[in-house]
Amino acid sequence: MKENSLGELQELVLLVIGNLQRDAYGLAIKEFIRERLNRPISISAIHATLQRLEKKGFVTSTYDKTSNNERGGRPKLIFTITAYGEKTLAEVRSTRNELWNGMYGLTLNH
């Protein structure tokens, strides 16, 4: 498997980080997926995915020290997509578009 490959959940979490931008932390990502995609997911699955994405170099994380008061003294860990993560998402999108464009004659209106 190529190092820059993304699983479905990894791709989804990266896209959500891009949507949330400066508010991309674990619980916000979980709630976005639950509310916008109607897909329940555990916070531990989100955290594991974020760790994998960071290990692969697709995201970086920094603590938002301004959030201490609202969280009982614990700062939020905010995630940002790296240039490498953006490049990989673009490649995934291009591949998916090629595949969709090749689906001649298939009716998807079920």
Secondary structure, DSSP 8 states (H G I E B T S, - for coil): --TT---HHHHHHHHHHHHHGGG--HHHHHHHHHHHH-----HHHHHHHHHHHHHHTSEEEEEEGGGTGGGTT--EEEEEE-HHHHHHHHHHHHHHHHHHHT-TT-----
